[in-house]
Amino acid sequence: MSNLTNDELKNIKGGAINVAVVLGISAIITFAIGIIDGIVRPLKCHS
């Protein structure tokens, strides 16, 4: 086994979660909760 240099360590990619993936999953979960809430607890519009 060999030791990696600092430059080689900086070039290692993998295991990181992309910010766009986290935002996308959060948006889907929020949307699903809104749909479920609308079905379970329908409220009239007050206009």
N, C-alpha and C positions, 0 to 999 in steps of 0.2 A: 504494500500500500504506500502511496506517495502523498506528500503534503501538497496542497494547492496554494498557489500564490494569490495575492490579493486581487489581481486582475482576473484570474480564473474564478475566484469566488464571486466576484461582481457579475460575471456572465452566466451564472447558474440561474435557470428559470424553471419554475414549476412549484406547485403547491400554493400559489397565491390566489386569492379570490379577487376577481376583477370587480371594480366599483360598479360598473354597468350591470353585471350579473346580480349583485346585491340589490340595486335599485329596481331592476326588473322583477325580481322575486317579491320584493316589498310591495310593488305596485299591484302585482297579481293578487297577493294576499289581501291587500286593502280593498281591492275591487270585489273580491269574493265575499269578504265580510260585509260590504255594503249591499250586495245582492241578497245575501242571507238575511240581513237585518230588514231589508225591505219586504221580503216574503213573510218573515215571522211577525213583524211589527209594522204593518202598513199604516202610515199617517196621512191624513188629508192635507192638501195644500191650503194654506191660509192666505188668500189673496183678496 
